[in-house]
Amino acid sequence: MRLWKLSYTSIAVAAHDVALQQAHEICARSGERNARIDVSSVLTVHRGRFAQVLEGPEEAVRAVLRRIMGDARHHSVTVIADGPIVARRYGSWAMAYRDPKTYLAEQIDDILQQTADVVRAMKATWH
Ligand SMILES: Cc1cc2nc3c(=O)[nH]c(=O)nc-3n(C[C@H](O)[C@H](O)[C@H](O)COP(=O)(O)O)c2cc1C
């Protein structure tokens, strides 16, 4: 089974404070369920939007997304990243809350790392 990363944003139905509380509740309730199917994840709330990264076996990640998409606490789920990865970033957390700054910094780190990997791979083919 391929190791997969999927991230999305969505619009929270509730106002920010309630959405933040919902995010913490979701983190508290979903950890065990994610762990059972080998999915690791982080979730944040920023300006009325949820953002989440899911990683694990591709089929498990897609199954979680299907359930999430039917959740009435948000709508307009928009997938940002959807592809294979070589290693997990969040292996220690089945479901953790991140403040938005940390969430964003980690995603930027990943993009920079991926870019560096691609450049390195391209350079290797030039010689
Ligand atoms: C933004 C958001 C993120 C969620 N993330 C997860 C998740 O990673 N794993 C999970 O099992 N449920 C997650 N849920 C909850 C599911 O949509 C669903 O409510 C839950 O899995 C069903 O649990 P229950 O039957 O115990 O209520 C999320 C919901 C929202 C709104």
The ligand as a Gaussian input file, in Angstrom:
#p B3LYP/6-31G(d) Opt

LIG

0 1
 C      -12.573000      19.508000      10.011000
 C      -12.873000      18.094000      10.430000
 C      -11.832000      17.163000      10.520000
 C      -12.089000      15.841000      10.902000
 N      -11.071000      14.932000      10.957000
 C      -11.330000      13.648000      11.269000
 C      -10.294000      12.665000      11.265000
 O       -9.133000      12.936000      10.986000
 N      -10.627000      11.394000      11.581000
 C      -11.906000      11.019000      11.898000
 O      -12.159000       9.843000      12.168000
 N      -12.898000      11.931000      11.921000
 C      -12.641000      13.224000      11.615000
 N      -13.659000      14.142000      11.633000
 C      -14.975000      13.728000      12.126000
 C      -15.748000      12.974000      11.079000
 O      -16.251000      13.879000      10.131000
 C      -16.902000      12.232000      11.726000
 O      -17.693000      13.110000      12.455000
 C      -16.428000      11.182000      12.686000
 O      -15.425000      10.396000      12.150000
 C      -17.597000      10.311000      13.069000
 O      -17.453000      10.028000      14.388000
 P      -18.739000       9.681000      15.292000
 O      -19.516000       8.686000      14.473000
 O      -18.135000       9.114000      16.528000
 O      -19.445000      10.976000      15.499000
 C      -13.413000      15.460000      11.225000
 C      -14.446000      16.412000      11.120000
 C      -14.185000      17.705000      10.737000
 C      -15.315000      18.702000      10.635000

